[in-house]
C-alpha cells in the first residue's frame, strides 16, 4: 500500500525541523526551541513557530528577541492584542533594541489607524 504524498512530505518536513536540535547545546534548550521556531516560520508554519518561541521564552524569560519573535508570529496569526503585549514586554527588557522598538511602533500605529474615529472629537 502506497503512502499518500502528503504523508511523505510531512515526514520530510519533520526531519528538516528536528535536524536543528542537534546543533544547539543540550545545555541551552531555549536556543534549541528558538531554532526550531525559526525553521518552522520559514515553512510558514506559524502556529508551530509560535509554540516553539513560547517555549523558548518560558525557558529564557529575559530574552527580548524571543519575545519579539513571539509578537511577530502572533501578528501573523492575527492575534494583535497578544502581539502588543509581547512587544511591550520585549521593549521593557531591551529598550535600546531598534528592531524591537520599530516593530512595536508599527503595530501601535496599525492598531491606532484601524480603530473607528472617536465620536467625542
N, C-alpha and C positions, 0 to 999 in steps of 0.2 A: 504494500500500500504506500502510495507516494504522499509525502507531506505537502500541504498547501504552501505556496510560495511565501505567504506572509509569515508562516512559522519559521521558515528558513531565514527570512530577513530579520525577524525578531531575535532569533538566536545569534545571528551575526552582529546585530546591534548590541546585544547583551555582552558579547565577547569584547567589542570595542570599548564599551562603557566600563567594564570591570578590569580591563587591562591596565588602566591608570592606577589602580590600587597598589600595585607592586612598586611603583616609582616613589611613592610617598613613604616616609619613615613610619614604622609602626608606632613610634613614639609621638607622632603627630596625626592623630585620627581626624582632626578638624581640617587639616590641609588635604587629606585624602578625600574627605567628603566634598570639599570645595572643588577639587579637580574633577570628581565625578559630576558635580553640578555644572561645571564649565563644559564638559563634554556633552552632557545631556542638552544643554542650551544650544550648542552648535547644531544639534539634530532637531531643534525646535521642540524638544520635549520639555516644555516649560514647567509643567507640574512636577515632573521628576527632578528637574534642576532646582525648583523651589524647595522641594523636600530635602535635597542634599545640602543646600545653603542654610536651610533652617537647622539641620543637624550640625553643620559646621559652626554656625553662630551659637548654638546651645553649648557646644564643646569649647568655644573660644569667644565668650560674650564681649570681649574687649576689642575684637577685630572689626573696625568700622567698614572695611572693604566687604566683608561677608554680609553685613547689614545693607550696604549699598546694593550689592548684587541681589539680595533678597527683595529689596524695594523695586529694582528694575524688573525682576521677574513677577512681582505682584502687579506691577503696571501692565506687563504683557498679558497677565491673566485677567485683567480688568478689575482688580481689587485695589482701587485707587486710595481709599482711606487707609487701608493696611500699608500700602506703599508709603504714604505720607508719614505714618508712624515710624516705619523702618528708617526712612530718610532722616527724620528728626533725631532718632537715637544715633544714627551714624554721624550726623553733623555734631552732635553733642560730644561724641568720642573723638572726632577728628575735625575740629572747626577750621583748620587751615588746609584741608584737602580740597583743592579746587574742583575736581571732578564730582565729588560728593555734593559740595555746595551747589554746583551748577545743576546737577540732576534734581536736587531738592527744589531749587528755584524754578526750574522748568515745570515741574509738577504743580507747584503752588500757582504759577501763572496760568496753567491749563485749567486747574480747578476753579480759579477766580473767574476766568473767561467763560467757563462752561455753566456758571450759575446764572439763574434768571436775575434780571435787574431788581434792585431793592426798591419796592414801591414807595418807601418813605423819602426817597431822593427826588 
